[in-house]
Amino acid sequence: MPASPLRPRPAQLALSLALLLAAPLAVAQEAPVVRLATNVERSYFPPAEALLRKAYASLGLQVEFVPWPLPRTQVELNAGRLDGVAMRVDAFFAQTPIVRKVDVPLLNLHVYAFGRPPCPHALPADELARRRISYQRGMVAVEALVPEASRLPANTPSDAFLHVGMGAADFALVLTTPWMAEVPVQTRQGTLCRVPTPLSQSVLYHGVHESQAARVAPLEQALRAMRERGEIQQAWTAYERDIAAQNSRLQAQPGRSLTLTPGAASASAPAQPPR
């Protein structure tokens, strides 16, 4: 008697059963996802994210980066909805005990001031009290330098630069690398100048939420091995070389991250890597 067209054949049943049995195995083999907050400012984070992806992969974990404003990150950390932060300065860990520091330096940053031309050679600390200073809200490395009465917080570094361009602030303070600080910053009102002498220097470290504290030691081991092999320095050197080769410029746009765009290289003065 021929099989009913509505009744599955034995071969179909076997295939369906095999798919059902394989499905839980496929889910089990997929690496768990770790959620890490990164800065809404994207101009110098790509190398750090690549390094952290590799470190977590050595633990059998995937990483999802969420570029949020610093106050939003703090709310999510306090609520336990984040597994960690990509990079933060020492002062952040002192103020946020629920985040454990992974004690392997990832990057050295400086606080630089940007203003409307002409810029002075240096900006003394006591001068900050007499000026209107804009900066990304929640950036502890900057808040440690600027008296509260002088602060004009902004949601992003881009907005801080725009405050300067519009005349609402005298200077914008940002935490960045010396070579990234040499990239021209453009606003609608024109290109800002940089005070060449940095106001301070900070080291950035990866941070893990206390609920995931068991990951701190293996992450330190993975990142330390990467540093000893020269991978951390190589990542930043390659990124620096790429930016210099593009003759890049940073575009400040309202409510957004700074946009790194290639510029037209001068025929008489080819772009050189920042030193």
VOZA-32836 format. One record per residue (C-alpha): residue number from 1; residue in one letter; x, y, z. Coordinates in steps of 0.1 Angstrom, whole numbers, plus 5000, padded with zeros to 4 digits. Layout:
<sites>
site num = NUM | residuo = A | xx = X | yy = Y | zz = Z $
...
</sites>
This chain:
<sites>
site num = 1 | residuo = M | xx = 5000 | yy = 5000 | zz = 5000 $
site num = 2 | residuo = P | xx = 5016 | yy = 5034 | zz = 4990 $
site num = 3 | residuo = A | xx = 5025 | yy = 5058 | zz = 5018 $
site num = 4 | residuo = S | xx = 5000 | yy = 5086 | zz = 5025 $
site num = 5 | residuo = P | xx = 5013 | yy = 5119 | zz = 5012 $
site num = 6 | residuo = L | xx = 5004 | yy = 5134 | zz = 5045 $
site num = 7 | residuo = R | xx = 5024 | yy = 5109 | zz = 5066 $
site num = 8 | residuo = P | xx = 5063 | yy = 5115 | zz = 5067 $
site num = 9 | residuo = R | xx = 5084 | yy = 5087 | zz = 5052 $
site num = 10 | residuo = P | xx = 5109 | yy = 5069 | zz = 5075 $
site num = 11 | residuo = A | xx = 5138 | yy = 5088 | zz = 5058 $
site num = 12 | residuo = Q | xx = 5121 | yy = 5121 | zz = 5065 $
site num = 13 | residuo = L | xx = 5116 | yy = 5111 | zz = 5102 $
site num = 14 | residuo = A | xx = 5152 | yy = 5102 | zz = 5105 $
site num = 15 | residuo = L | xx = 5164 | yy = 5135 | zz = 5091 $
site num = 16 | residuo = S | xx = 5140 | yy = 5155 | zz = 5113 $
site num = 17 | residuo = L | xx = 5152 | yy = 5136 | zz = 5144 $
site num = 18 | residuo = A | xx = 5189 | yy = 5142 | zz = 5134 $
site num = 19 | residuo = L | xx = 5182 | yy = 5179 | zz = 5131 $
site num = 20 | residuo = L | xx = 5165 | yy = 5181 | zz = 5164 $
site num = 21 | residuo = L | xx = 5194 | yy = 5163 | zz = 5181 $
site num = 22 | residuo = A | xx = 5220 | yy = 5185 | zz = 5164 $
site num = 23 | residuo = A | xx = 5203 | yy = 5218 | zz = 5173 $
site num = 24 | residuo = P | xx = 5211 | yy = 5217 | zz = 5211 $
site num = 25 | residuo = L | xx = 5247 | yy = 5207 | zz = 5202 $
site num = 26 | residuo = A | xx = 5251 | yy = 5237 | zz = 5179 $
site num = 27 | residuo = V | xx = 5238 | yy = 5261 | zz = 5206 $
site num = 28 | residuo = A | xx = 5261 | yy = 5246 | zz = 5232 $
site num = 29 | residuo = Q | xx = 5291 | yy = 5250 | zz = 5209 $
site num = 30 | residuo = E | xx = 5285 | yy = 5287 | zz = 5203 $
site num = 31 | residuo = A | xx = 5308 | yy = 5308 | zz = 5224 $
site num = 32 | residuo = P | xx = 5290 | yy = 5328 | zz = 5252 $
site num = 33 | residuo = V | xx = 5289 | yy = 5366 | zz = 5245 $
site num = 34 | residuo = V | xx = 5304 | yy = 5391 | zz = 5268 $
site num = 35 | residuo = R | xx = 5290 | yy = 5427 | zz = 5267 $
site num = 36 | residuo = L | xx = 5316 | yy = 5454 | zz = 5271 $
site num = 37 | residuo = A | xx = 5310 | yy = 5492 | zz = 5271 $
site num = 38 | residuo = T | xx = 5333 | yy = 5512 | zz = 5248 $
site num = 39 | residuo = N | xx = 5334 | yy = 5549 | zz = 5245 $
site num = 40 | residuo = V | xx = 5310 | yy = 5567 | zz = 5222 $
site num = 41 | residuo = E | xx = 5342 | yy = 5583 | zz = 5208 $
site num = 42 | residuo = R | xx = 5354 | yy = 5559 | zz = 5181 $
site num = 43 | residuo = S | xx = 5386 | yy = 5576 | zz = 5169 $
site num = 44 | residuo = Y | xx = 5411 | yy = 5555 | zz = 5189 $
site num = 45 | residuo = F | xx = 5392 | yy = 5525 | zz = 5201 $
site num = 46 | residuo = P | xx = 5394 | yy = 5500 | zz = 5171 $
site num = 47 | residuo = P | xx = 5429 | yy = 5486 | zz = 5181 $
site num = 48 | residuo = A | xx = 5418 | yy = 5481 | zz = 5217 $
site num = 49 | residuo = E | xx = 5386 | yy = 5463 | zz = 5206 $
site num = 50 | residuo = A | xx = 5406 | yy = 5439 | zz = 5184 $
site num = 51 | residuo = L | xx = 5430 | yy = 5432 | zz = 5212 $
site num = 52 | residuo = L | xx = 5402 | yy = 5425 | zz = 5237 $
site num = 53 | residuo = R | xx = 5384 | yy = 5402 | zz = 5212 $
site num = 54 | residuo = K | xx = 5415 | yy = 5381 | zz = 5209 $
site num = 55 | residuo = A | xx = 5420 | yy = 5380 | zz = 5247 $
site num = 56 | residuo = Y | xx = 5384 | yy = 5369 | zz = 5253 $
site num = 57 | residuo = A | xx = 5386 | yy = 5344 | zz = 5224 $
site num = 58 | residuo = S | xx = 5414 | yy = 5327 | zz = 5243 $
site num = 59 | residuo = L | xx = 5389 | yy = 5321 | zz = 5271 $
site num = 60 | residuo = G | xx = 5363 | yy = 5307 | zz = 5247 $
site num = 61 | residuo = L | xx = 5342 | yy = 5339 | zz = 5248 $
site num = 62 | residuo = Q | xx = 5329 | yy = 5363 | zz = 5222 $
site num = 63 | residuo = V | xx = 5326 | yy = 5401 | zz = 5227 $
site num = 64 | residuo = E | xx = 5299 | yy = 5425 | zz = 5219 $
site num = 65 | residuo = F | xx = 5310 | yy = 5462 | zz = 5223 $
site num = 66 | residuo = V | xx = 5283 | yy = 5488 | zz = 5231 $
site num = 67 | residuo = P | xx = 5294 | yy = 5524 | zz = 5224 $
site num = 68 | residuo = W | xx = 5274 | yy = 5543 | zz = 5250 $
site num = 69 | residuo = P | xx = 5279 | yy = 5577 | zz = 5267 $
site num = 70 | residuo = L | xx = 5298 | yy = 5574 | zz = 5300 $
site num = 71 | residuo = P | xx = 5268 | yy = 5582 | zz = 5323 $
site num = 72 | residuo = R | xx = 5247 | yy = 5555 | zz = 5305 $
site num = 73 | residuo = T | xx = 5276 | yy = 5530 | zz = 5310 $
site num = 74 | residuo = Q | xx = 5276 | yy = 5538 | zz = 5347 $
site num = 75 | residuo = V | xx = 5239 | yy = 5531 | zz = 5350 $
site num = 76 | residuo = E | xx = 5242 | yy = 5498 | zz = 5332 $
site num = 77 | residuo = L | xx = 5272 | yy = 5488 | zz = 5353 $
site num = 78 | residuo = N | xx = 5254 | yy = 5496 | zz = 5386 $
site num = 79 | residuo = A | xx = 5224 | yy = 5475 | zz = 5374 $
site num = 80 | residuo = G | xx = 5246 | yy = 5445 | zz = 5365 $
site num = 81 | residuo = R | xx = 5237 | yy = 5446 | zz = 5328 $
site num = 82 | residuo = L | xx = 5273 | yy = 5449 | zz = 5316 $
site num = 83 | residuo = D | xx = 5302 | yy = 5425 | zz = 5319 $
site num = 84 | residuo = G | xx = 5328 | yy = 5452 | zz = 5318 $
site num = 85 | residuo = V | xx = 5343 | yy = 5483 | zz = 5302 $
site num = 86 | residuo = A | xx = 5368 | yy = 5483 | zz = 5274 $
site num = 87 | residuo = M | xx = 5394 | yy = 5508 | zz = 5288 $
site num = 88 | residuo = R | xx = 5394 | yy = 5532 | zz = 5317 $
site num = 89 | residuo = V | xx = 5419 | yy = 5552 | zz = 5338 $
site num = 90 | residuo = D | xx = 5429 | yy = 5544 | zz = 5373 $
site num = 91 | residuo = A | xx = 5407 | yy = 5571 | zz = 5388 $
site num = 92 | residuo = F | xx = 5377 | yy = 5553 | zz = 5373 $
site num = 93 | residuo = F | xx = 5385 | yy = 5521 | zz = 5392 $
site num = 94 | residuo = A | xx = 5390 | yy = 5540 | zz = 5424 $
site num = 95 | residuo = Q | xx = 5355 | yy = 5556 | zz = 5420 $
site num = 96 | residuo = T | xx = 5338 | yy = 5524 | zz = 5407 $
site num = 97 | residuo = P | xx = 5347 | yy = 5495 | zz = 5430 $
site num = 98 | residuo = I | xx = 5322 | yy = 5472 | zz = 5412 $
site num = 99 | residuo = V | xx = 5346 | yy = 5471 | zz = 5383 $
site num = 100 | residuo = R | xx = 5378 | yy = 5451 | zz = 5387 $
site num = 101 | residuo = K | xx = 5409 | yy = 5463 | zz = 5369 $
site num = 102 | residuo = V | xx = 5428 | yy = 5439 | zz = 5346 $
site num = 103 | residuo = D | xx = 5463 | yy = 5450 | zz = 5355 $
site num = 104 | residuo = V | xx = 5479 | yy = 5451 | zz = 5321 $
site num = 105 | residuo = P | xx = 5483 | yy = 5485 | zz = 5305 $
site num = 106 | residuo = L | xx = 5466 | yy = 5489 | zz = 5271 $
site num = 107 | residuo = L | xx = 5473 | yy = 5525 | zz = 5262 $
site num = 108 | residuo = N | xx = 5489 | yy = 5557 | zz = 5274 $
site num = 109 | residuo = L | xx = 5467 | yy = 5588 | zz = 5270 $
site num = 110 | residuo = H | xx = 5471 | yy = 5625 | zz = 5276 $
site num = 111 | residuo = V | xx = 5446 | yy = 5652 | zz = 5284 $
site num = 112 | residuo = Y | xx = 5450 | yy = 5679 | zz = 5257 $
site num = 113 | residuo = A | xx = 5432 | yy = 5712 | zz = 5254 $
site num = 114 | residuo = F | xx = 5418 | yy = 5726 | zz = 5222 $
site num = 115 | residuo = G | xx = 5407 | yy = 5761 | zz = 5215 $
site num = 116 | residuo = R | xx = 5401 | yy = 5787 | zz = 5188 $
site num = 117 | residuo = P | xx = 5434 | yy = 5800 | zz = 5173 $
site num = 118 | residuo = P | xx = 5458 | yy = 5811 | zz = 5184 $
site num = 119 | residuo = C | xx = 5464 | yy = 5786 | zz = 5212 $
site num = 120 | residuo = P | xx = 5490 | yy = 5792 | zz = 5240 $
site num = 121 | residuo = H | xx = 5520 | yy = 5769 | zz = 5243 $
site num = 122 | residuo = A | xx = 5507 | yy = 5757 | zz = 5276 $
site num = 123 | residuo = L | xx = 5476 | yy = 5760 | zz = 5298 $
site num = 124 | residuo = P | xx = 5485 | yy = 5762 | zz = 5335 $
site num = 125 | residuo = A | xx = 5462 | yy = 5743 | zz = 5359 $
site num = 126 | residuo = D | xx = 5452 | yy = 5775 | zz = 5377 $
site num = 127 | residuo = E | xx = 5441 | yy = 5790 | zz = 5344 $
site num = 128 | residuo = L | xx = 5414 | yy = 5763 | zz = 5341 $
site num = 129 | residuo = A | xx = 5396 | yy = 5780 | zz = 5370 $
site num = 130 | residuo = R | xx = 5393 | yy = 5812 | zz = 5351 $
site num = 131 | residuo = R | xx = 5381 | yy = 5796 | zz = 5319 $
site num = 132 | residuo = R | xx = 5350 | yy = 5779 | zz = 5306 $
site num = 133 | residuo = I | xx = 5360 | yy = 5743 | zz = 5300 $
site num = 134 | residuo = S | xx = 5340 | yy = 5718 | zz = 5280 $
site num = 135 | residuo = Y | xx = 5346 | yy = 5680 | zz = 5281 $
site num = 136 | residuo = Q | xx = 5328 | yy = 5647 | zz = 5278 $
site num = 137 | residuo = R | xx = 5305 | yy = 5643 | zz = 5308 $
site num = 138 | residuo = G | xx = 5318 | yy = 5616 | zz = 5332 $
site num = 139 | residuo = M | xx = 5354 | yy = 5616 | zz = 5320 $
site num = 140 | residuo = V | xx = 5371 | yy = 5614 | zz = 5354 $
site num = 141 | residuo = A | xx = 5406 | yy = 5622 | zz = 5341 $
site num = 142 | residuo = V | xx = 5393 | yy = 5656 | zz = 5331 $
site num = 143 | residuo = E | xx = 5371 | yy = 5662 | zz = 5361 $
site num = 144 | residuo = A | xx = 5401 | yy = 5658 | zz = 5383 $
site num = 145 | residuo = L | xx = 5416 | yy = 5688 | zz = 5367 $
site num = 146 | residuo = V | xx = 5387 | yy = 5712 | zz = 5362 $
site num = 147 | residuo = P | xx = 5370 | yy = 5730 | zz = 5391 $
site num = 148 | residuo = E | xx = 5332 | yy = 5724 | zz = 5390 $
site num = 149 | residuo = A | xx = 5324 | yy = 5760 | zz = 5385 $
site num = 150 | residuo = S | xx = 5344 | yy = 5760 | zz = 5352 $
site num = 151 | residuo = R | xx = 5329 | yy = 5729 | zz = 5337 $
site num = 152 | residuo = L | xx = 5306 | yy = 5728 | zz = 5307 $
site num = 153 | residuo = P | xx = 5299 | yy = 5691 | zz = 5303 $
site num = 154 | residuo = A | xx = 5289 | yy = 5677 | zz = 5269 $
site num = 155 | residuo = N | xx = 5275 | yy = 5643 | zz = 5258 $
site num = 156 | residuo = T | xx = 5305 | yy = 5636 | zz = 5235 $
site num = 157 | residuo = P | xx = 5339 | yy = 5650 | zz = 5227 $
site num = 158 | residuo = S | xx = 5325 | yy = 5662 | zz = 5194 $
site num = 159 | residuo = D | xx = 5299 | yy = 5683 | zz = 5213 $
site num = 160 | residuo = A | xx = 5327 | yy = 5696 | zz = 5235 $
site num = 161 | residuo = F | xx = 5346 | yy = 5708 | zz = 5204 $
site num = 162 | residuo = L | xx = 5315 | yy = 5724 | zz = 5190 $
site num = 163 | residuo = H | xx = 5310 | yy = 5744 | zz = 5223 $
site num = 164 | residuo = V | xx = 5345 | yy = 5759 | zz = 5217 $
site num = 165 | residuo = G | xx = 5337 | yy = 5765 | zz = 5180 $
site num = 166 | residuo = M | xx = 5305 | yy = 5784 | zz = 5189 $
site num = 167 | residuo = G | xx = 5322 | yy = 5804 | zz = 5217 $
site num = 168 | residuo = A | xx = 5303 | yy = 5788 | zz = 5246 $
site num = 169 | residuo = A | xx = 5336 | yy = 5774 | zz = 5260 $
site num = 170 | residuo = D | xx = 5372 | yy = 5787 | zz = 5259 $
site num = 171 | residuo = F | xx = 5387 | yy = 5752 | zz = 5256 $
site num = 172 | residuo = A | xx = 5377 | yy = 5716 | zz = 5252 $
site num = 173 | residuo = L | xx = 5397 | yy = 5690 | zz = 5271 $
site num = 174 | residuo = V | xx = 5399 | yy = 5655 | zz = 5257 $
site num = 175 | residuo = L | xx = 5418 | yy = 5623 | zz = 5267 $
site num = 176 | residuo = T | xx = 5437 | yy = 5611 | zz = 5236 $
site num = 177 | residuo = T | xx = 5470 | yy = 5599 | zz = 5223 $
site num = 178 | residuo = P | xx = 5498 | yy = 5623 | zz = 5214 $
site num = 179 | residuo = W | xx = 5496 | yy = 5613 | zz = 5178 $
site num = 180 | residuo = M | xx = 5458 | yy = 5615 | zz = 5175 $
site num = 181 | residuo = A | xx = 5460 | yy = 5649 | zz = 5191 $
site num = 182 | residuo = E | xx = 5480 | yy = 5661 | zz = 5160 $
site num = 183 | residuo = V | xx = 5450 | yy = 5653 | zz = 5137 $
site num = 184 | residuo = P | xx = 5432 | yy = 5686 | zz = 5129 $
site num = 185 | residuo = V | xx = 5398 | yy = 5690 | zz = 5144 $
site num = 186 | residuo = Q | xx = 5372 | yy = 5707 | zz = 5122 $
site num = 187 | residuo = T | xx = 5340 | yy = 5724 | zz = 5134 $
site num = 188 | residuo = R | xx = 5314 | yy = 5744 | zz = 5114 $
site num = 189 | residuo = Q | xx = 5332 | yy = 5776 | zz = 5126 $
site num = 190 | residuo = G | xx = 5366 | yy = 5764 | zz = 5115 $
site num = 191 | residuo = T | xx = 5396 | yy = 5743 | zz = 5125 $
site num = 192 | residuo = L | xx = 5406 | yy = 5743 | zz = 5162 $
site num = 193 | residuo = C | xx = 5441 | yy = 5746 | zz = 5175 $
site num = 194 | residuo = R | xx = 5458 | yy = 5724 | zz = 5201 $
site num = 195 | residuo = V | xx = 5477 | yy = 5735 | zz = 5231 $
site num = 196 | residuo = P | xx = 5509 | yy = 5715 | zz = 5225 $
site num = 197 | residuo = T | xx = 5517 | yy = 5708 | zz = 5262 $
site num = 198 | residuo = P | xx = 5494 | yy = 5682 | zz = 5277 $
site num = 199 | residuo = L | xx = 5477 | yy = 5688 | zz = 5310 $
site num = 200 | residuo = S | xx = 5481 | yy = 5653 | zz = 5324 $
site num = 201 | residuo = Q | xx = 5489 | yy = 5617 | zz = 5314 $
site num = 202 | residuo = S | xx = 5469 | yy = 5585 | zz = 5322 $
site num = 203 | residuo = V | xx = 5472 | yy = 5548 | zz = 5316 $
site num = 204 | residuo = L | xx = 5442 | yy = 5529 | zz = 5304 $
site num = 205 | residuo = Y | xx = 5432 | yy = 5494 | zz = 5316 $
site num = 206 | residuo = H | xx = 5405 | yy = 5469 | zz = 5308 $
site num = 207 | residuo = G | xx = 5378 | yy = 5465 | zz = 5335 $
site num = 208 | residuo = V | xx = 5356 | yy = 5435 | zz = 5344 $
site num = 209 | residuo = H | xx = 5323 | yy = 5437 | zz = 5364 $
site num = 210 | residuo = E | xx = 5327 | yy = 5422 | zz = 5399 $
site num = 211 | residuo = S | xx = 5301 | yy = 5395 | zz = 5390 $
site num = 212 | residuo = Q | xx = 5327 | yy = 5382 | zz = 5364 $
site num = 213 | residuo = A | xx = 5357 | yy = 5386 | zz = 5387 $
site num = 214 | residuo = A | xx = 5369 | yy = 5350 | zz = 5380 $
site num = 215 | residuo = R | xx = 5379 | yy = 5362 | zz = 5345 $
site num = 216 | residuo = V | xx = 5403 | yy = 5388 | zz = 5358 $
site num = 217 | residuo = A | xx = 5433 | yy = 5364 | zz = 5363 $
site num = 218 | residuo = P | xx = 5430 | yy = 5346 | zz = 5329 $
site num = 219 | residuo = L | xx = 5425 | yy = 5379 | zz = 5311 $
site num = 220 | residuo = E | xx = 5456 | yy = 5393 | zz = 5327 $
site num = 221 | residuo = Q | xx = 5475 | yy = 5362 | zz = 5316 $
site num = 222 | residuo = A | xx = 5463 | yy = 5365 | zz = 5280 $
site num = 223 | residuo = L | xx = 5469 | yy = 5402 | zz = 5277 $
site num = 224 | residuo = R | xx = 5503 | yy = 5400 | zz = 5294 $
site num = 225 | residuo = A | xx = 5514 | yy = 5373 | zz = 5269 $
site num = 226 | residuo = M | xx = 5501 | yy = 5396 | zz = 5240 $
site num = 227 | residuo = R | xx = 5521 | yy = 5424 | zz = 5254 $
site num = 228 | residuo = E | xx = 5553 | yy = 5403 | zz = 5258 $
site num = 229 | residuo = R | xx = 5549 | yy = 5392 | zz = 5221 $
site num = 230 | residuo = G | xx = 5547 | yy = 5429 | zz = 5212 $
site num = 231 | residuo = E | xx = 5511 | yy = 5426 | zz = 5199 $
site num = 232 | residuo = I | xx = 5497 | yy = 5455 | zz = 5219 $
site num = 233 | residuo = Q | xx = 5523 | yy = 5480 | zz = 5208 $
site num = 234 | residuo = Q | xx = 5521 | yy = 5467 | zz = 5172 $
site num = 235 | residuo = A | xx = 5483 | yy = 5472 | zz = 5171 $
site num = 236 | residuo = W | xx = 5487 | yy = 5509 | zz = 5181 $
site num = 237 | residuo = T | xx = 5517 | yy = 5515 | zz = 5158 $
site num = 238 | residuo = A | xx = 5498 | yy = 5501 | zz = 5128 $
site num = 239 | residuo = Y | xx = 5468 | yy = 5522 | zz = 5135 $
site num = 240 | residuo = E | xx = 5489 | yy = 5553 | zz = 5140 $
site num = 241 | residuo = R | xx = 5507 | yy = 5546 | zz = 5106 $
site num = 242 | residuo = D | xx = 5473 | yy = 5541 | zz = 5089 $
site num = 243 | residuo = I | xx = 5459 | yy = 5574 | zz = 5102 $
site num = 244 | residuo = A | xx = 5490 | yy = 5593 | zz = 5092 $
site num = 245 | residuo = A | xx = 5490 | yy = 5578 | zz = 5057 $
site num = 246 | residuo = Q | xx = 5455 | yy = 5590 | zz = 5052 $
site num = 247 | residuo = N | xx = 5463 | yy = 5626 | zz = 5062 $
site num = 248 | residuo = S | xx = 5432 | yy = 5623 | zz = 5083 $
site num = 249 | residuo = R | xx = 5410 | yy = 5650 | zz = 5099 $
site num = 250 | residuo = L | xx = 5385 | yy = 5648 | zz = 5127 $
site num = 251 | residuo = Q | xx = 5350 | yy = 5662 | zz = 5120 $
site num = 252 | residuo = A | xx = 5330 | yy = 5674 | zz = 5150 $
site num = 253 | residuo = Q | xx = 5293 | yy = 5668 | zz = 5145 $
site num = 254 | residuo = P | xx = 5264 | yy = 5675 | zz = 5170 $
site num = 255 | residuo = G | xx = 5255 | yy = 5646 | zz = 5192 $
site num = 256 | residuo = R | xx = 5279 | yy = 5622 | zz = 5174 $
site num = 257 | residuo = S | xx = 5313 | yy = 5607 | zz = 5178 $
site num = 258 | residuo = L | xx = 5342 | yy = 5625 | zz = 5161 $
site num = 259 | residuo = T | xx = 5344 | yy = 5613 | zz = 5125 $
site num = 260 | residuo = L | xx = 5378 | yy = 5604 | zz = 5112 $
site num = 261 | residuo = T | xx = 5380 | yy = 5612 | zz = 5075 $
site num = 262 | residuo = P | xx = 5409 | yy = 5611 | zz = 5050 $
site num = 263 | residuo = G | xx = 5421 | yy = 5644 | zz = 5037 $
site num = 264 | residuo = A | xx = 5439 | yy = 5654 | zz = 5005 $
site num = 265 | residuo = A | xx = 5476 | yy = 5650 | zz = 5010 $
site num = 266 | residuo = S | xx = 5498 | yy = 5680 | zz = 5001 $
site num = 267 | residuo = A | xx = 5521 | yy = 5674 | zz = 4972 $
site num = 268 | residuo = S | xx = 5547 | yy = 5697 | zz = 4988 $
site num = 269 | residuo = A | xx = 5545 | yy = 5682 | zz = 5023 $
site num = 270 | residuo = P | xx = 5535 | yy = 5645 | zz = 5023 $
site num = 271 | residuo = A | xx = 5520 | yy = 5632 | zz = 5055 $
site num = 272 | residuo = Q | xx = 5544 | yy = 5618 | zz = 5081 $
site num = 273 | residuo = P | xx = 5536 | yy = 5596 | zz = 5110 $
site num = 274 | residuo = P | xx = 5531 | yy = 5616 | zz = 5142 $
site num = 275 | residuo = R | xx = 5560 | yy = 5614 | zz = 5166 $
</sites>
